[in-house]
């Protein structure tokens, strides 16, 4: 058996792969669709029979008229039941595919390296998960529902015509090369224009998310007009791309409709002349049958050409989803050693890091030994490499040179997912979601007791303000904790970190955006959090790192000084200069 996986550039195979576990239900849905749609195929025969009966009443018995009428009524009536079951099974299959595909995308996004997110905006990824998956679901209806019925319609029309008046197959066969030429001619421009439209919509989605986040900044700077101008430019690009798609669709529909309808008129006139002259056994009913089937045939071909843009759009969505599912930038954790406990000892052995495409490295020959439970502060001017170092410690980045050892083991040899269970990060930008205080606290944990919650809230200096909330710990805090102050959000982040009981702690400018009163409360909570934990602190306010065991002063990716607070002040080096600037 072939081990087939998602292949964005083999869209039809991939579509079948997505439904590989539901082909039975898909087949049942198509079965009911064939039954429900069957009146469209033999109704021309019934109508032709009825016309021949009433045209030659002496030739046919009267009950033939009733028989054909009853068959037509029953065949039409069954549509209610069969249509329901067709939709029921189709919905069962497509909705399950949507859920499974979005779940797979979510899983893949959780496993991709952080560098992937540096290059792809959240708006673009959101468009792929929502819009592209929906386009694939619509493609399913076209591929597994519309196309089979259309092909069957064409085949039945040809078979019946071959039996009743084979000479008219000439008209039918003439439509096929026309349809093929139109499809081949329009395939590439359709694909290209749909691809451009998708890209423009993804860019618009990313911009709109950014615009919503920047509304407070936009208002504060009176930049509404400029922001509307940026948004309008994005909208115009989407409008132009959509109009290009619409224009080629218009050309397709008009040219195919005119061409095929002209053939239909020719078929009608030819059959009418033959019936009028009584030649080749063509009756009045045969004229109706032939013209109806030819109309059905041409309508089917026109419909194929009409849905071709939608099919092209769906296949383009398959390729778009492939940009995520086929991405090879996975964090390499598979098969690596899982950690069950850590002490928190670090050795940085000549670690350097250069971002892809960058000329200068962000970190150069960084060497340091950190003991378990030690607090190491990292300071320096902007661009010194502080954030790069933190991302290396967390495992978001891998050294381009040198190694990082955790408890004597190369960090590259470890399953970083298990390592991060013993790590907590408290940053300047506290990330909360729009649930309750409790849901934000226990995020990522399985079992937490009320006593544990009370204890960590107390240690984080958060219990008092939480008890004053309308519903206490069960109060909804809004998107990103918008209903709370900056200091309150930060204390919840600290309580969340305490609840995880980490062995390694990362504090990234944790008090930088707070006022003095809030900073004092946060600093007390942080001291409790840092106790007996290996802690790396990036601090802008140098007064907050007085108690650090060691302070690493960095400049342009290199270590310039190492010492404690008093030692570095007395050295009168870079740290002393930075300190003097803050005390002016």
Secondary structure, 3 states (H helix, E strand, C coil): CCCCCCCCCCHHHHHHHHCCCCHHHHHHHHHHHHHHHCHHHHHHHHHHHHHHHHHCCCCCCHHHHHHHHHHHHHHHHCHHHHHHHHHHHHHHHHHHHHHHHHHHHHHHHHHECHHHHHHCCHHHHHHHHHHHHHHHHHHHHHHHHHHHHHHHHHHHHHHHHHHHCHHHHHHHHHHHHHHHHHHHHHHHHHHHHHHHHHHHHHHHHHHHHHHHHCHHHHHHCCCHHHHHHHHHHHHHHHHHHHHHHHHHHHHHHHHHHHHHHHHHHHHHHHHHHHHHHCCCCCCHHHHHHHHHHHHHHHHHHHHHHHHHHHHHHHHHHHHHHHHHHCCCCECCCCCCECCCCCCCCEEEEEEEECCCCCCCCCEEEEEEEECCCCEEEEEECCCCCHHHHHHHHHCCCCCCEEEEEECCEEHHHECHHHHHHHEEEEECCCCCCCCEHHHHHCCCCCCCCHHHHHHHHHHCCCHHHHHCCCCHHHCECCHHHCCCCHHHHHHHHHHHHHHHCCCEEEEECCCCCCCHHHHHHHHHHHHHHHCCCEEEEECCCHHHHCCCCEEEEEECCEEEEEECHHHHHHHCCHHHHHHHHHCC
